[in-house]
Each structure stands twice: as structure tokens, then as C-alpha cells.
Amino acid sequence: MKRRLLNIIIIVEIVFILAGVLVFGVTNGRYYGMVNITKEYFQSYAKKDVKKLYLMLNIQKSAWLKENSLTKSIENIEDIRYSKFSIGDIQREKQRATVDIVYQEDKDGTEKHFLVNLSKQKKKALSIFPVWKVEPDHFVVKDVEIVTPKDVTLYVDGIEVEKKLESSVLEDVYRIDQIFLGEHIIQERVDNVELRPQKVNFHQDKQRVEVKNMLLNSEDERGLLSLLEKDVKTLWTGAYEKTDFGDLSFDSALKRDYWLLQQQFSRGNRKNQIIGMAFSHLKGKLIQLQWTDEVLQAEILVTGNIDYCYTQSSWFSKEVSEKQNEVDFNAQFNYQYVNQHWVLVEINHMPSLDY
């Protein structure tokens, strides 16, 4: 009798255990199953719930695929407002599946479809249940390429891009395997000079972006243009005052240009001479920045006016008079960045002073 009672108790316990396992399996199987994940994903997508979405996405480890980056990217996705939705067709092939969500728009009840691609993960939940994650097709673009001048250091969103796809004599092509779609900041660095950040919008796989138009950041450009104004005045004043080139602290490459400038102040006789000079409306504009042969070069267009006074003698008498004239200043100044300093190396189209 006791033995039979013991057997009954054991059987009852086994039944309860099996029932518990069954309930546990069904509950957790639903939680980790593809249908439940798809529903959760669609609802989170419509709400733009970044935290939930990020946990459900099957994304690789990458500096450009952090949760805070998804926060910016989510602004680019379509708005979904629905009154109800249901699971439509499910296509499954080995470790992948595509689930069609059919939903009615909140406004007019129009029926629409929303496809969700999923992949089964190698790791199982609680070592028992298969785990499905959503492929990030709605948020991520793949294999984007960025074309830059040769041998620059490239940053996207402040992160250095190290994967160089190909190189030529004049340019390099970098690749980012995966990045959230939307607006990103590209910045180049050459010879310890950070160039001006540029905005780019990644919106499709295998997109190629060219950033060959190099720009100095605002602070460095202001510094260069300030140096330009100082150099213009130093050179013209030096030539006017007959200062020796060696006393001006310019690069030797500028020696010939300075000699040509000096000729403008020494071609008159004792009675025909420039006796005063001033600049007005002097302005520089950076027209081109190049990275050539590992040297950063800047071309600047300089405009303004030179007002000058000069003496002039009459052909028929010994009388000497003073006159004034104004000439447009329109020249091109070429600089190179050497040892972390901008150096003037060439002047083109110097204005001529007539007297």
C-alpha cells in the first residue's frame, strides 16, 4: 500500500514538472520566437523607441553603430501610424526569415506592408530556446566609400577611418562596412591641420562620396588671412623703403618676386619718385587648398586698392609737382604649410604702379 502511494506521488510530481516545463517552454519560446520579436520590433519602430530597437538589431561591433548614433539616424525613418496590424506571410530559409506585417494606417485605413528580416543567432536563450534578431535594413547602409585626396587622415563623426580600399597617384578610397543611415560629419587632417568638417548624408548601400574640396576650419582660415594682410604690407613697405630681402624673414623662394616688386619703386629718376603709399579695402579670399606631394598648399586671391603719392617733373621746365593715384590691387598669393607654419612662396599678377 505504501509503495503504491509512493508511486502515485512520484507520478504526480513528474506530471507537474512536465507541465511546468511545457508552460515555461511555451512562454519563453514565444518571447524569443521570431513572431514575437517581429511584433515587438514593429511597435518599437512606430514609437521610435531607440533603446528597445537597438537591443533587437543584429548589428556588428563598430564605433559607428553605437546606440547614440541610432538616436540621430532614427530621425530619418518614415513615420508609421497604425490602427491595427497582423502577421502576414512568413518565409523561412535555414537561419533566416522574412516576416510580412500587414497594418492599417491610422488616418484612412489604407492597408500597407512592412517587411522585417530576421536571423537566428548561434547562442540560445537559457541554453534552450532559439534567439532571433532583426537585420538592421531599416537603419544601416553597407559598404559606403569615401574618396579623399592622397594621404590625408580621414575621420567620420570624430572616428578615424582606417580601412583603405584602394589608392591612386592623386586620391585614396576608404570604406566603412556598416554605418547608420542619415547625416554624418566628415573631417580630414593633413600635416597636423584639421580641415573644416563637412556634412554628408548616407542613404544607400555602396554609396560613394567625394570630399576633394578641402577647406580650412574657420579659425585657421582667419589666421592665414591675417598673416596674408601682414605679409602684403611688409613686402610693399619693404620695397618702398628699399629694405634688403634678407632683413624681411621671408622664404628664399620669394626672393625673385621681391626683386620685381622693388623695381616698381626704383624705375623713376630723382624727380619722379613715389613719396607715400597706403592700402585700402585690402581683402584676401582662400580660393583653393591642395594636398600635393605631402605638402599643404593654399592659393589666396588678394583684392583692394593702393593709394600712392608721387612727384613728377615737367618736360619743359624744372618744376616738380606732387600727384596722387590709385591702382586696383589684384594678385594671387601662394602659401605652403611648413613645420606647422604658413610660408609665402610665390606671388602672381602683382599690380603695377604708374608714375
C-alpha positions as CSV (number, residue, x, y, z in Angstrom):
1,M,0.0,0.0,0.0
2,K,2.7,2.4,1.0
3,R,4.7,1.5,-2.2
4,R,1.6,2.2,-4.4
5,L,1.1,5.6,-2.7
6,L,4.8,6.5,-3.2
7,N,4.5,5.6,-6.9
8,I,1.4,7.8,-7.2
9,I,3.2,10.7,-5.6
10,I,6.2,10.3,-7.9
11,I,3.9,10.2,-11.0
12,V,2.1,13.4,-9.8
13,E,5.4,15.2,-9.3
14,I,6.6,14.2,-12.7
15,V,3.3,15.4,-14.3
16,F,3.7,18.8,-12.5
17,I,7.3,19.1,-13.6
18,L,6.5,18.3,-17.2
19,A,3.6,20.7,-17.1
20,G,5.9,23.4,-15.7
21,V,8.5,22.7,-18.4
22,L,5.8,22.9,-21.0
23,V,4.4,26.2,-19.8
24,F,8.0,27.6,-19.4
25,G,8.9,26.4,-22.9
26,V,5.8,27.9,-24.5
27,T,6.1,31.2,-22.7
28,N,9.8,31.6,-23.4
29,G,9.6,30.2,-26.8
30,R,7.0,32.9,-27.7
31,Y,9.2,35.5,-26.1
32,Y,12.3,34.6,-28.0
33,G,10.4,33.4,-31.2
34,M,10.6,35.2,-34.5
35,V,6.9,36.3,-34.5
36,N,7.0,37.9,-31.0
37,I,10.3,39.6,-31.9
38,T,8.8,40.9,-35.1
39,K,5.7,42.3,-33.3
40,E,7.9,44.0,-30.7
41,Y,10.1,45.4,-33.4
42,F,7.3,46.9,-35.4
43,Q,5.7,48.5,-32.3
44,S,9.1,50.0,-31.2
45,Y,9.8,51.1,-34.8
46,A,6.5,53.0,-34.9
47,K,7.2,54.6,-31.5
48,K,10.9,55.2,-32.4
49,D,11.9,53.7,-29.2
50,V,15.7,53.7,-29.6
51,K,16.6,51.6,-26.6
52,K,14.3,48.7,-27.5
53,L,15.2,48.8,-31.2
54,Y,18.9,48.8,-30.5
55,L,18.6,45.6,-28.4
56,M,16.7,43.8,-31.1
57,L,19.0,44.7,-34.0
58,N,21.6,42.3,-35.3
59,I,24.5,44.7,-35.8
60,Q,28.2,44.2,-35.8
61,K,30.5,45.7,-33.3
62,S,31.6,49.1,-34.7
63,A,32.4,52.6,-33.5
64,W,29.8,53.9,-35.9
65,L,27.0,51.6,-34.7
66,K,26.5,52.8,-31.1
67,E,23.2,53.5,-29.5
68,N,23.6,57.2,-29.5
69,S,24.3,57.1,-33.3
70,L,21.0,55.3,-33.8
71,T,19.3,58.2,-32.0
72,K,20.4,60.5,-34.8
73,S,19.6,58.0,-37.5
74,I,16.1,57.3,-36.4
75,E,15.1,60.9,-37.4
76,N,15.4,59.8,-41.0
77,I,13.0,56.9,-40.9
78,E,9.4,57.1,-42.1
79,D,6.6,57.8,-39.6
80,I,4.2,54.9,-39.1
81,R,0.8,55.5,-37.5
82,Y,-1.4,52.4,-37.5
83,S,-4.8,51.4,-36.1
84,K,-4.1,47.7,-36.1
85,F,-1.6,45.2,-37.5
86,S,-1.2,41.5,-38.0
87,I,1.4,39.0,-39.1
88,G,1.1,38.1,-42.8
89,D,3.3,35.7,-44.8
90,I,6.4,34.2,-43.2
91,Q,9.2,33.0,-45.4
92,R,11.9,31.0,-43.7
93,E,15.1,29.5,-45.1
94,K,17.6,27.8,-42.7
95,Q,18.9,30.5,-40.3
96,R,17.0,33.4,-41.8
97,A,13.4,34.5,-42.1
98,T,11.3,37.3,-43.6
99,V,8.1,38.3,-41.9
100,D,5.4,40.5,-43.5
101,I,3.5,42.8,-41.2
102,V,0.2,44.0,-42.6
103,Y,-1.1,47.2,-41.0
104,Q,-3.9,49.7,-41.5
105,E,-3.0,53.4,-41.4
106,D,-4.4,55.4,-38.7
107,K,-5.8,58.1,-41.0
108,D,-7.8,56.3,-43.7
109,G,-7.3,52.6,-43.0
110,T,-5.2,52.0,-46.1
111,E,-3.5,48.6,-45.9
112,K,0.2,48.6,-46.1
113,H,3.1,46.1,-45.7
114,F,6.2,46.3,-43.6
115,L,8.9,43.6,-44.1
116,V,11.1,42.5,-41.3
117,N,14.2,40.4,-42.0
118,L,15.5,38.2,-39.1
119,S,18.4,35.9,-38.4
120,K,18.7,33.1,-35.9
121,Q,21.6,33.6,-33.5
122,K,24.1,30.9,-32.6
123,K,23.6,31.5,-28.9
124,K,20.4,30.2,-27.4
125,A,18.4,31.8,-24.6
126,L,18.8,29.9,-21.3
127,S,20.8,27.4,-23.4
128,I,17.5,26.0,-24.8
129,F,15.5,28.5,-26.9
130,P,16.5,29.9,-30.3
131,V,17.1,33.6,-30.3
132,W,16.1,35.7,-33.3
133,K,17.3,39.2,-34.1
134,V,16.2,41.8,-36.6
135,E,18.5,42.6,-39.5
136,P,19.1,46.4,-39.5
137,D,18.0,47.0,-43.1
138,H,15.8,50.0,-42.0
139,F,18.7,51.8,-40.3
140,V,22.0,50.7,-41.7
141,V,23.8,51.2,-45.0
142,K,26.6,49.0,-46.1
143,D,29.9,49.3,-47.9
144,V,29.9,53.1,-48.2
145,E,33.0,54.6,-49.9
146,I,34.7,58.0,-49.3
147,V,37.1,59.4,-51.8
148,T,39.8,61.8,-50.5
149,P,43.0,63.5,-51.7
150,K,46.1,61.3,-51.4
151,D,47.5,60.5,-47.9
152,V,45.1,62.5,-45.8
153,T,43.8,61.2,-42.4
154,L,40.0,60.7,-42.6
155,Y,37.5,61.0,-39.7
156,V,33.8,60.3,-39.7
157,D,31.9,61.5,-36.7
158,G,35.3,62.0,-35.0
159,I,36.4,58.4,-35.5
160,E,39.4,57.6,-37.7
161,V,38.6,55.5,-40.8
162,E,41.5,53.0,-41.2
163,K,40.1,50.7,-43.9
164,K,41.6,51.9,-47.2
165,L,40.0,50.2,-50.2
166,E,42.3,51.5,-53.0
167,S,44.8,54.2,-53.8
168,S,46.0,56.0,-56.9
169,V,48.5,58.8,-57.5
170,L,46.1,61.5,-56.6
171,E,43.5,60.0,-54.3
172,D,42.6,57.3,-51.7
173,V,39.3,55.5,-51.3
174,Y,38.2,54.5,-47.8
175,R,35.4,52.1,-47.0
176,I,33.1,51.7,-44.0
177,D,31.4,48.3,-43.8
178,Q,28.3,49.4,-41.9
179,I,27.1,52.8,-40.7
180,F,23.7,54.2,-39.6
181,L,21.9,56.0,-42.5
182,G,21.5,59.7,-42.3
183,E,23.7,62.7,-41.8
184,H,27.3,62.3,-40.7
185,I,30.3,64.7,-40.2
186,I,33.4,64.0,-42.4
187,Q,36.7,65.7,-41.5
188,E,40.2,65.4,-43.0
189,R,43.5,66.0,-41.3
190,V,46.7,66.8,-43.1
191,D,50.1,67.7,-41.6
192,N,48.5,68.3,-38.2
193,V,46.0,70.7,-39.7
194,E,42.3,69.8,-39.0
195,L,40.3,70.8,-42.1
196,R,36.8,72.2,-41.9
197,P,34.2,69.5,-41.1
198,Q,31.7,68.7,-44.0
199,K,28.3,67.2,-43.8
200,V,27.4,64.1,-45.8
201,N,24.2,62.1,-46.0
202,F,24.5,58.3,-46.3
203,H,21.2,56.9,-47.7
204,Q,22.0,53.7,-49.7
205,D,24.4,50.7,-49.8
206,K,27.6,51.1,-51.8
207,Q,27.2,54.9,-51.9
208,R,30.4,56.7,-52.9
209,V,31.1,60.2,-51.6
210,E,33.9,62.5,-52.8
211,V,35.4,65.1,-50.4
212,K,38.1,66.5,-52.6
213,N,37.1,70.1,-51.9
214,M,39.4,70.8,-49.0
215,L,38.6,73.7,-46.6
216,L,40.4,75.1,-43.7
217,N,38.4,75.4,-40.5
218,S,37.2,78.9,-39.7
219,E,39.8,79.7,-37.1
220,D,42.8,78.6,-39.2
221,E,41.5,80.4,-42.2
222,R,41.2,83.6,-40.3
223,G,44.7,83.2,-39.0
224,L,46.0,82.6,-42.6
225,L,44.2,85.7,-44.0
226,S,45.5,87.8,-41.1
227,L,49.1,86.6,-41.9
228,L,48.4,87.5,-45.6
229,E,47.5,91.1,-44.8
230,K,50.6,91.4,-42.7
231,D,52.8,89.9,-45.5
232,V,51.3,92.2,-48.2
233,K,52.1,95.4,-46.1
234,T,55.5,94.1,-45.1
235,L,56.6,93.4,-48.7
236,W,55.3,96.6,-50.3
237,T,56.6,98.8,-47.4
238,G,59.9,97.0,-47.6
239,A,60.2,97.6,-51.3
240,Y,59.2,101.2,-50.9
241,E,61.8,101.7,-48.1
242,K,64.5,99.8,-50.1
243,T,64.8,97.2,-47.3
244,D,67.1,94.3,-48.1
245,F,65.3,91.0,-48.7
246,G,67.5,89.2,-46.1
247,D,66.1,91.5,-43.4
248,L,62.5,90.6,-44.0
249,S,62.4,87.0,-42.8
250,F,60.6,85.5,-45.9
251,D,61.3,82.2,-47.6
252,S,64.1,82.3,-50.2
253,A,61.6,81.2,-52.8
254,L,60.1,84.7,-52.7
255,K,63.4,86.5,-53.5
256,R,62.7,86.9,-57.2
257,D,59.2,88.2,-56.6
258,Y,60.5,90.7,-54.1
259,W,63.2,91.9,-56.6
260,L,60.4,92.5,-59.2
261,L,58.5,94.5,-56.7
262,Q,61.5,96.6,-55.8
263,Q,61.8,97.6,-59.5
264,Q,58.5,99.4,-59.3
265,F,59.9,101.8,-56.7
266,S,63.2,102.4,-58.4
267,R,62.4,102.9,-62.0
268,G,61.9,106.7,-61.7
269,N,64.6,109.4,-61.6
270,R,65.3,111.7,-58.7
271,K,62.4,113.9,-59.6
272,N,59.9,111.1,-60.4
273,Q,59.5,109.1,-57.2
274,I,56.8,107.6,-55.0
275,I,56.7,109.5,-51.8
276,G,53.8,107.9,-50.0
277,M,51.6,104.8,-50.1
278,A,48.6,103.4,-48.3
279,F,46.3,100.3,-48.7
280,S,42.6,100.4,-48.6
281,H,39.9,97.7,-48.7
282,L,42.5,95.0,-48.6
283,K,40.9,91.6,-48.5
284,G,42.0,88.0,-49.0
285,K,39.9,85.1,-50.2
286,L,41.1,81.5,-50.0
287,I,40.3,80.1,-53.4
288,Q,41.9,76.7,-53.3
289,L,43.5,74.3,-50.8
290,Q,45.6,71.4,-52.1
291,W,47.4,68.5,-50.6
292,T,50.2,67.7,-53.1
293,D,53.3,65.7,-52.6
294,E,52.6,65.7,-48.9
295,V,52.6,69.5,-48.8
296,L,49.5,71.5,-47.9
297,Q,49.2,74.5,-50.3
298,A,46.9,77.4,-50.2
299,E,46.0,79.8,-53.1
300,I,44.7,83.2,-52.0
301,L,43.2,85.9,-54.1
302,V,44.0,89.4,-52.8
303,T,42.0,92.4,-53.7
304,G,41.9,96.0,-52.7
305,N,43.5,99.4,-53.6
306,I,46.9,101.0,-53.3
307,D,46.7,104.8,-52.9
308,Y,50.1,106.4,-53.6
309,C,51.6,109.9,-54.0
310,Y,54.5,110.6,-56.3
311,T,56.5,113.5,-57.7
312,Q,56.5,114.4,-61.3
313,S,58.7,116.8,-63.2
314,S,57.7,118.8,-66.3
315,W,59.3,118.1,-69.7
316,F,59.6,121.8,-70.4
317,S,60.5,123.3,-67.0
318,K,62.3,122.4,-63.8
319,E,59.0,122.5,-61.9
320,V,58.2,119.4,-59.8
321,S,54.7,118.7,-58.7
322,E,53.1,116.1,-56.4
323,K,50.3,113.9,-57.7
324,Q,48.1,111.1,-56.4
325,N,47.0,107.9,-58.0
326,E,45.0,104.8,-57.1
327,V,45.5,101.3,-58.6
328,D,43.5,98.2,-58.1
329,F,45.3,95.5,-56.1
330,N,44.5,92.1,-57.6
331,A,47.1,89.4,-57.0
332,Q,47.4,85.7,-56.2
333,F,49.5,84.7,-53.1
334,N,50.6,81.1,-52.8
335,Y,51.4,79.6,-49.3
336,Q,52.8,76.3,-48.1
337,Y,52.4,74.8,-44.7
338,V,55.9,74.0,-43.5
339,N,56.9,73.0,-39.9
340,Q,53.4,73.9,-38.7
341,H,53.6,77.4,-40.1
342,W,52.2,79.0,-43.3
343,V,55.0,80.3,-45.5
344,L,54.5,82.6,-48.5
345,V,56.4,81.1,-51.5
346,E,55.0,82.9,-54.6
347,I,53.2,86.0,-55.8
348,N,51.4,86.1,-59.2
349,H,49.9,89.1,-61.1
350,M,51.4,91.9,-59.0
351,P,49.8,95.3,-59.6
352,S,51.9,97.9,-61.5
353,L,52.4,101.4,-60.1
354,D,52.4,104.0,-62.8
355,Y,54.2,107.3,-62.1
